[in-house]
């Protein structure tokens, strides 16, 4: 069974599924699923996205097709799991210099 990784870069949460299996696509999250399910939900690999956008409610008419495609373009489909950004620990030796205080004096206007 070939799978694909779907990453939701939109601000829309989507819960959808097939054959009793639900998939929850939270914003910012990546979900691994069979390619056939990605095709069923998003029209992955299909040129005409209109029926899929209509089923998802992202384009209720042909007039909204452009808006629906804009939403779909915020989703990423990859063959490998995306690499997570690692937060490196701060370098202890590099500490910002303390802020110099004016000593209560108000600078004069020139």
C-alpha positions, 0 to 999 in steps of 0.5 A, spaced: 500 500 500 503 506 497 502 512 502 503 519 502 504 525 507 499 530 507 500 537 511 495 542 512 498 549 512 491 552 512 488 554 518 482 550 517 481 543 520 478 538 516 476 531 519 474 526 513 475 519 511 473 513 507 470 506 509 469 507 517 476 510 518 477 517 520 482 522 518 483 528 522 487 534 519 489 539 524 492 546 522 500 545 522 499 537 522 502 532 517 497 525 516 500 519 513 494 516 509 494 511 503 494 515 496 487 512 494 484 516 500 488 522 498 485 521 491 478 520 494 479 526 499 483 531 495 483 529 488 490 527 489 493 526 482 486 528 478 487 534 474 479 536 475 479 538 482 472 541 482 468 535 484 473 534 490 472 542 492 465 541 492 465 535 496 469 539 501 465 545 501 471 549 499 467 551 492 460 551 492 459 553 485 464 554 479 464 562 481 468 559 488 473 555 484 478 559 484 477 560 492 477 553 493 483 552 489 487 557 493 485 553 500 487 547 497 494 550 495 495 551 502 496 543 503 502 539 501 503 532 499 509 529 499 512 522 498 516 522 505 515 525 512 517 532 512 523 534 517 521 537 523 524 544 525 529 542 531 530 548 536 537 548 538 539 550 545 541 557 546 549 558 546 550 559 553 557 563 551 553 568 547 549 573 552 547 580 550 550 586 553 546 589 558 542 596 556 546 602 558 542 607 562 542 614 561 542 615 569 536 619 569 538 625 565 534 627 559 538 628 553 537 636 550 534 637 544 539 640 539 
